[in-house]
Amino acid sequence: MLGLTGLDWAVIAIYLLSITAIGVWTIRKIRSAGDYFMGNRGFGKVLMIAQAFGVGTHTDQPVSVSGAASTTGLAGIWYQWLWMFTTPFFWIISPIYRRLRYVTMADFYEERYGKGLAIAYTIVGMLFFSMQMGVMLKGTGVTIEGLTGGAMPEKATILVATALFVTYGVAGGLVAAAITDLIQGVLILVLSFMMVPFALNAAGGYHAIRTALPESMFSLVAPVEVTGFFIAMAVLNGLVGIVVQPHHMAIGGAGKSEIASRAGWTYGTFLKRIATMGWAFTGIFAAFLLPLWGYELTQETREFSFGIMARELLPTGFVGLMLAAMLAAVMSTCDAFMVHGSALFTQNIYKSYMKPEATDKDRLRVARISGAVIVAGGLLFAYGFESVIQGIVEAWKVTAYLGLAFWLGIIWKRTNRWGAISSAVVMATAAIVTTSVLHWSLPNQIALYIPLGLVTIIVVSMLTPPEPEKKLRDFYLLLDTPVGEEQRLKDAGVEIKLEGKSLAKKKSELKKSAIEGVFEQEVDDGLILVDLLHLKERWSWKRYRTDILGWLVAAGLVGLLILLAKVLAG
């Protein structure tokens, strides 16, 4: 039965039908484009955490990490842990997204730099979503082909997964994505570690694996491929580009409060960092077990290792559950990406240029159609990428080109559209030349195009006219206005793209000082990234304590996870 037992097929059918039915059921909650794109900003902490974990976790990741770990060792973990050092920054970035009250990342470029950059970003963003869908669908196909011993071919699996997620994604929008993320996210976290005890039992214990494999297999830095320089450059590129990944406007901005947005993006992502350890150790165990079972591990075949390990190790029924979870993972993320991609087209092309007078019903209809078109692009990439890692690397580069414009656009008011455009063009050109002509390695490319882009954006912005004063005033007034205080913006005539439910953060109680005998209100509404160049005038502990304490706690967790990986590796 295509390499699976009847019980496996029963588990797959029940799970996928249930997930699809739940996704379609959410259509009753979708009454407007705001509901479809952002869940009307009504998500609490649990759904925000589920969304961040579910959307950020998909099948290409265990495939790429375990595959890399099977040949390079524990260092293969950095194909996902390259975002590890960016995770604490989510705590201080997410309230920026939430306060801007934009629907898409292209809204940011339009309001900060003008329509030209918004169109450019919209095109790049839709391309990014198609590329990412292609990577995820490719990873799913590779995994299931390995799980079934080739009985379910990669291409057929891709078509089945696409049909399922389009069905409920078109119906339920971001609400469907968030609810299905909550269900499958818990399952993925469990399944990420499920193979570990079975692998240890098959190998005769961890000591047998530890003594049989080279010492380099248990190091977080590999002598080749994932070297220290590779890790440093990948982390830098990740920090620059992560802020402009198109779906992050919803990941950071769909919460009904600032604390829900902070907690959701930061700690939903930490769940993924934990799951990544399971994938990496599965890859190390594969390096020991697969040759014993007669499989050859090479650069070309290593991405099948996760699926083969699941097929060889998991009992009947659990193989079906693993396969269903892999499908659900890619479905939940792809449907979210489809929604975010459709938001880009609908908000920033259709509404802005094609039909400015479009009704909410028109926008909802166009969103559903354009989402399906973006999925079609994803299928083309899925069949075009030679490997999962190739697709991941190409997606890394694309977001970095516009990342500097976001960081400096928040921190430095003098940044303008000419600097942003020039920087993106220079970085993209440098990457293309060093890849196609000079054949440089990825770390060397990053070491060139990021500093080059930074110098370009600063110098060009200084030599060209600043952005209009009113545009800057409105932009920074949004950032200075906490969620729940939208009346201030309305009184000032500032446009709110989508207010949604916008639950205000609870203010600290008035406390009486025993020493001074006076009442004071502790206010911590300051955003340290926005005020970075003006801290000398604005600094107070009370103003920035939420940013600082939250960042420090998250940074501490990063250190603990790295230490845990080293301890587990022995």
C-alpha positions in Angstrom: 0.0 0.0 0.0 2.5 2.6 -1.2 5.0 1.5 1.5 2.5 2.0 4.3 0.2 -0.2 6.3 -3.6 0.1 6.5 -3.3 1.6 10.0 -0.8 4.2 8.8 -3.3 5.2 6.0 -6.2 5.4 8.5 -4.2 7.7 10.7 -3.2 9.9 7.7 -6.8 10.1 6.4 -8.3 11.0 9.8 -5.7 13.6 10.6 -5.8 15.4 7.3 -9.5 15.3 6.9 -9.9 16.7 10.4 -7.4 19.5 9.8 -9.0 20.4 6.5 -12.5 20.4 8.1 -11.3 22.7 10.9 -9.7 25.1 8.4 -12.9 25.3 6.3 -15.0 25.7 9.4 -13.3 29.0 10.1 -14.9 30.6 7.0 -17.8 31.7 9.3 -15.3 34.0 11.0 -14.2 35.7 7.8 -16.5 38.7 7.2 -13.9 41.3 5.9 -10.5 41.6 4.3 -9.1 42.5 7.7 -10.4 39.2 9.1 -8.9 37.4 6.2 -5.4 39.0 6.3 -4.9 39.7 10.0 -7.6 37.9 12.0 -8.8 41.5 12.7 -5.8 41.7 15.2 -7.8 39.6 17.6 -5.2 36.9 18.5 -4.2 36.4 22.2 -0.9 35.0 23.4 -1.7 31.3 22.8 -2.7 31.8 19.1 0.2 34.2 18.5 2.7 31.6 19.9 1.0 28.9 17.8 1.1 31.1 14.7 4.8 32.0 15.1 5.7 28.4 15.7 3.4 26.8 13.1 4.2 29.3 10.3 7.9 29.2 11.1 8.1 25.4 11.2 7.8 23.4 8.0 8.9 20.2 6.4 12.0 21.6 4.6 13.6 22.4 8.0 13.9 18.8 9.4 14.9 17.7 5.9 17.7 20.3 5.6 18.9 20.1 9.2 18.9 16.4 9.6 20.3 16.0 6.1 23.2 18.4 6.8 23.8 16.9 10.2 24.1 13.4 8.7 27.2 14.5 6.8 28.6 17.5 8.7 27.5 16.6 12.3 25.8 18.8 14.9 26.9 21.9 13.0 24.1 21.2 10.5 21.8 22.7 13.1 22.9 26.1 12.0 20.8 25.8 8.8 18.0 26.8 11.2 19.8 28.1 14.2 21.3 30.9 12.2 18.1 32.8 13.4 18.9 31.9 17.0 20.6 35.1 17.8 17.9 37.1 16.1 15.2 35.7 18.4 15.7 38.1 21.3 15.2 41.0 18.9 11.7 39.8 18.1 10.8 41.0 21.6 11.7 44.6 20.6 10.7 44.4 17.0 7.1 43.0 17.3 5.6 46.1 19.0 7.0 48.2 16.2 5.0 46.1 13.7 1.9 46.3 16.0 2.0 50.1 16.5 2.4 50.8 12.8 -1.0 49.1 12.3 -0.1 48.2 8.7 -1.5 45.2 6.9 1.5 44.2 4.8 5.2 44.9 4.8 4.8 46.8 1.5 2.7 49.3 3.5 5.8 50.0 5.5 7.8 50.8 2.4 5.0 52.9 0.9 4.5 55.0 4.1 8.2 55.4 4.9 9.7 55.6 1.4 6.9 56.1 -1.2 5.0 54.0 -3.8 7.9 53.0 -5.9 9.6 51.0 -3.2 6.2 49.6 -2.2 5.7 48.2 -5.7 9.3 46.8 -5.7 8.8 45.2 -2.3 5.4 43.7 -3.4 7.0 42.0 -6.3 9.9 40.8 -4.3 7.5 39.7 -1.5 5.3 37.6 -3.8 8.4 36.1 -5.3 9.7 35.3 -1.8 6.4 33.5 -0.9 6.5 31.5 -4.1 10.1 30.5 -3.4 9.4 29.6 0.2 6.4 27.5 -0.8 8.5 25.8 -3.4 11.2 25.0 -0.8 8.5 23.6 1.7 6.7 21.6 -0.9 10.0 20.2 -2.1 11.0 19.3 1.4 7.7 17.5 2.0 8.0 15.6 -1.2 11.5 14.4 -0.4 10.6 13.4 3.1 7.5 11.4 2.1 9.4 9.7 -0.8 11.9 8.6 1.8 9.2 7.5 4.2 7.5 5.3 1.7 10.6 4.0 0.0 9.8 5.8 -3.2 6.3 4.4 -3.4 4.9 7.9 -3.1 6.9 10.0 -5.5 7.9 13.6 -4.6 6.0 15.3 -7.4 2.7 13.5 -6.6 3.0 14.4 -2.9 3.5 18.0 -3.8 0.3 18.1 -5.7 -1.8 16.4 -3.0 -0.5 18.8 -0.2 -1.1 21.8 -2.4 -4.7 20.8 -3.1 -5.5 20.4 0.6 -4.0 23.6 1.9 -5.5 25.7 -0.9 -9.0 24.3 0.0 -9.0 25.6 3.6 -6.6 28.5 3.1 -8.8 30.2 0.5 -11.8 29.7 2.7 -10.5 30.7 6.2 -7.6 33.0 5.7 -5.2 33.7 8.6 -7.7 32.5 11.2 -7.7 29.0 9.5 -3.9 29.1 9.4 -3.6 30.1 13.1 -6.0 27.5 14.4 -4.5 24.7 12.4 -1.0 25.9 13.5 -2.1 25.4 17.1 -3.1 21.8 16.5 -0.2 20.7 14.3 2.4 22.7 16.2 2.0 20.6 19.3 2.2 17.4 17.2 5.4 18.5 15.4 7.1 19.4 18.7 6.5 15.8 19.9 7.4 14.2 16.6 10.6 16.1 16.4 12.0 14.1 19.2 10.0 10.8 18.7 12.7 9.1 16.6 15.4 9.8 19.2 14.7 6.9 21.6 14.0 4.5 18.7 17.3 5.5 17.1 19.2 5.0 20.4 17.7 1.6 20.9 18.5 0.5 17.3 22.1 1.7 17.7 22.7 0.1 21.0 22.9 3.3 23.0 24.4 6.8 22.6 27.9 5.5 23.6 28.0 3.3 20.6 27.2 6.2 18.3 29.6 8.5 20.1 32.6 6.2 19.8 31.9 5.2 16.2 31.6 8.6 14.6 34.4 11.2 14.3 34.6 13.8 17.1 33.8 16.6 14.6 30.3 15.1 14.2 29.5 16.3 17.8 30.8 19.9 17.4 28.6 23.0 16.8 31.3 24.1 14.3 32.3 21.8 11.4 35.6 21.8 9.7 33.9 22.1 6.3 30.6 23.6 5.0 29.2 24.9 8.3 32.4 26.6 9.5 32.7 29.3 12.1 32.9 31.9 9.4 29.8 30.5 7.7 27.9 30.6 11.0 28.9 34.2 11.7 28.0 35.5 8.2 24.7 33.5 8.2 23.7 35.0 11.5 24.5 38.5 10.3 22.6 38.0 7.1 19.7 36.6 9.1 19.5 39.5 11.4 19.5 42.0 8.5 16.9 40.2 6.5 14.5 38.6 9.0 12.7 41.9 9.7 11.4 42.2 6.1 10.2 38.7 5.5 6.7 39.5 4.2 4.7 37.3 6.6 6.3 38.9 9.7 3.9 41.9 9.6 1.2 39.5 10.6 3.4 37.4 12.9 4.2 40.5 14.8 1.1 42.5 14.2 -2.0 40.2 14.5 -2.0 40.3 18.3 -4.7 42.2 20.2 -2.1 43.7 22.5 1.6 44.6 22.4 2.5 41.9 25.0 0.6 39.3 23.0 2.7 40.2 19.9 5.9 40.2 21.9 5.3 36.9 23.6 3.9 35.2 20.5 6.7 35.9 18.1 9.5 35.5 20.6 8.4 32.3 22.4 6.7 30.7 19.5 10.1 30.9 17.7 11.9 29.5 20.8 9.7 26.4 20.5 11.1 25.9 17.0 14.7 26.3 18.3 14.0 23.4 20.7 12.5 21.3 17.9 15.6 21.9 15.8 17.7 20.0 18.3 15.6 16.9 17.6 16.2 17.2 13.9 19.9 17.7 14.3 20.4 14.7 16.5 18.2 12.5 14.2 20.7 13.5 11.5 23.7 12.4 13.6 22.0 9.1 14.4 21.4 8.6 10.7 25.1 9.0 10.0 25.6 5.9 12.2 22.5 3.8 11.3 21.9 4.4 7.6 25.3 2.8 6.5 24.5 -0.2 8.7 21.1 -0.6 6.9 22.8 -0.4 3.5 22.1 3.2 2.6 24.8 5.5 1.1 25.0 9.0 2.5 26.2 11.7 0.0 25.5 15.4 -0.6 22.9 14.3 -3.1 21.1 11.7 -1.0 21.4 13.1 2.5 18.1 14.9 2.4 16.3 11.6 2.3 17.7 10.6 5.7 14.9 12.0 7.8 12.2 10.1 5.9 14.2 6.9 5.8 14.8 7.1 9.6 11.1 7.5 10.2 10.3 4.5 8.0 12.9 2.3 9.6 12.4 3.2 13.2 8.8 4.2 13.9 6.2 1.5 14.7 3.1 1.0 12.6 0.6 3.9 12.9 3.4 6.3 14.0 4.8 6.3 10.5 1.4 7.5 9.3 1.2 10.0 12.1 4.7 11.4 11.1 3.7 11.6 7.5 0.4 13.3 8.3 2.3 15.8 10.6 4.8 16.5 7.8 1.9 17.2 5.4 0.0 19.3 8.0 3.2 21.3 8.7 3.7 22.4 5.1 -0.1 22.9 4.6 -0.4 25.2 7.6 2.6 27.3 6.6 1.8 27.4 2.9 -1.8 28.5 3.5 -0.5 31.3 5.7 2.0 32.3 3.1 -0.8 32.2 0.5 -2.8 34.6 2.6 0.1 37.0 3.2 1.0 37.0 -0.5 -2.5 37.7 -1.5 -2.5 40.6 1.0 0.5 42.1 -0.8 -1.2 42.0 -4.1 -4.6 43.1 -3.0 -3.5 45.9 -0.7 -0.6 47.3 -2.6 -1.4 46.7 -6.3 -5.1 46.0 -6.7 -6.4 48.6 -4.2 -3.7 51.2 -4.9 -3.5 51.1 -8.7 -6.1 48.8 -10.3 -9.3 49.7 -8.3 -8.9 52.3 -5.5 -12.7 52.4 -5.0 -12.8 48.6 -4.4 -15.3 47.5 -1.8 -14.2 45.2 1.1 -16.1 42.3 -0.7 -14.1 43.0 -3.9 -10.8 42.9 -2.0 -11.7 39.6 -0.3 -12.6 38.0 -3.6 -9.3 39.2 -5.3 -7.3 38.0 -2.3 -8.6 34.5 -2.7 -7.8 34.5 -6.4 -4.4 36.1 -6.2 -3.4 33.6 -3.4 -4.1 30.7 -5.7 -1.9 32.3 -8.4 1.0 32.7 -5.9 0.6 29.0 -5.0 1.0 28.2 -8.7 4.4 30.0 -8.6 5.3 27.9 -5.6 4.7 24.7 -7.6 7.1 25.9 -10.3 9.8 26.5 -7.7 9.1 23.2 -6.0 9.8 21.4 -9.3 12.7 23.7 -10.2 14.9 23.5 -7.1 17.6 20.9 -7.2 17.7 20.6 -3.4 16.0 22.0 -0.3 19.1 23.8 0.9 19.6 25.5 -2.5 16.1 27.0 -2.1 16.7 28.1 1.5 20.0 29.9 0.6 18.4 31.8 -2.3 15.5 32.9 0.0 18.1 34.1 2.6 19.7 36.5 0.1 16.4 38.0 -1.3 15.3 39.4 2.1 18.6 40.8 3.0 18.6 43.2 0.1 15.8 45.3 1.6 16.5 44.6 5.2 18.8 47.6 5.8 16.1 49.9 4.6 13.9 48.6 7.4 16.4 48.9 10.2 17.7 52.4 9.3 14.1 53.5 8.4 13.2 52.9 12.0 16.3 54.2 13.7 17.5 57.1 11.5 15.0 59.6 10.2 17.4 60.9 7.5 17.2 57.6 5.6 15.4 58.2 2.3 14.0 56.3 -0.7 17.1 56.9 -2.8 19.4 55.4 -0.2 17.1 52.4 0.2 16.8 51.8 -3.5 20.5 52.2 -4.1 21.4 49.9 -1.3 19.1 47.2 -2.5 20.4 47.4 -6.1 24.1 47.4 -5.0 23.6 44.4 -2.7 21.7 42.4 -5.3 24.3 43.2 -8.0 27.2 42.2 -5.7 25.4 38.9 -4.8 24.7 38.1 -8.5 28.3 38.9 -9.6 30.0 37.1 -6.8 27.7 34.0 -7.4 27.6 33.8 -11.2 30.9 35.3 -12.3 33.3 35.0 -9.4 31.8 31.8 -7.8 32.4 33.0 -4.3 31.1 31.0 -1.3 28.0 32.2 0.5 29.9 33.6 3.6 32.2 35.6 1.3 29.3 37.0 -0.6 27.6 38.2 2.6 30.8 39.7 4.0 30.9 41.9 0.9 27.3 42.8 0.1 26.1 43.8 3.6 28.8 46.3 4.4 28.6 47.6 0.8 24.8 48.1 1.3 25.2 49.8 4.6 27.7 52.3 3.3 25.5 52.9 0.2 22.3 53.6 2.1 24.0 56.1 4.5 26.0 58.0 1.8 23.2 58.2 -0.7 20.6 59.3 1.9 23.0 62.1 3.1 23.5 63.3 -0.5 19.9 63.4 -1.6 16.8 65.2 -0.3 15.1 63.9 2.9 11.6 62.4 2.9 8.6 64.8 3.2 8.2 66.2 6.8 4.6 65.2 7.1 5.3 61.6 6.0 7.9 61.3 8.6 5.7 63.0 11.3 2.9 60.5 10.7 5.2 57.5 10.6 6.9 58.3 13.9 3.6 59.3 15.5 2.3 55.8 14.8 5.4 54.4 16.5 5.0 56.7 19.5 1.4 55.7 20.1 0.8 52.5 22.1 -1.8 50.1 21.0 -5.2 51.0 22.5 -4.6 54.7 22.2 -5.7 55.1 18.6 -7.8 58.1 19.4 -4.6 60.2 19.5 -3.9 59.2 15.9 -7.4 60.0 14.8 -7.2 63.4 16.4 -3.9 64.1 14.6 -5.3 63.0 11.2 -3.0 60.0 10.9 -4.3 57.1 8.8 -4.8 53.8 10.5 -4.6 50.9 8.0 -6.3 48.4 10.3 -7.1 49.1 13.9 -8.8 45.7 14.6 -9.6 44.8 18.2 -6.5 46.6 19.6 -6.6 45.8 23.3 -4.6 48.4 25.2 -1.8 47.3 27.5 -2.7 47.6 31.2 -0.9 50.5 32.8 0.9 49.9 36.1 -1.1 50.8 39.1 -0.4 54.1 40.8 1.9 53.3 43.6 2.7 55.4 46.7 6.3 55.9 47.4 7.0 55.3 51.1 10.0 57.6 51.0 8.8 60.5 49.0 5.1 60.3 49.9 4.0 61.0 46.4 2.1 59.1 43.7 3.8 58.2 40.5 2.8 56.2 37.4 5.3 53.8 36.0 5.2 54.1 32.3 7.1 51.8 30.0 5.8 52.6 26.6 9.1 53.5 25.0 10.6 51.5 22.2 14.4 51.5 22.5 15.0 50.7 18.8 12.9 53.7 17.7 14.7 56.0 20.2 18.1 54.6 19.7 19.8 57.8 18.4 18.0 59.9 21.0 18.6 57.9 24.2 20.7 60.6 25.7 17.6 62.9 25.9 14.9 60.3 26.4 16.5 57.7 28.6 14.8 56.4 31.8 14.7 52.9 33.1 10.9 53.0 33.4 10.5 54.0 29.8 12.4 51.1 28.3 12.3 48.4 31.0 9.9 46.1 29.1 12.2 46.2 26.0 15.3 45.6 28.1 14.1 42.9 30.5 12.4 41.0 27.8 15.4 41.1 25.5 17.7 40.0 28.4 15.5 37.0 29.3 15.3 35.9 25.7 19.1 36.3 25.3 19.6 34.2 28.4 17.4 31.5 26.8 19.6 31.6 23.7 22.7 30.9 25.8 20.9 28.0 27.7 19.8 26.3 24.4 23.3 26.4 23.0 24.7 25.1 26.3 22.0 22.3 26.3 23.0 21.3 22.7 26.7 21.1 23.7 25.8 19.0 26.9 23.6 16.6 25.0 26.3 16.2 22.4 28.7 15.1 25.2 
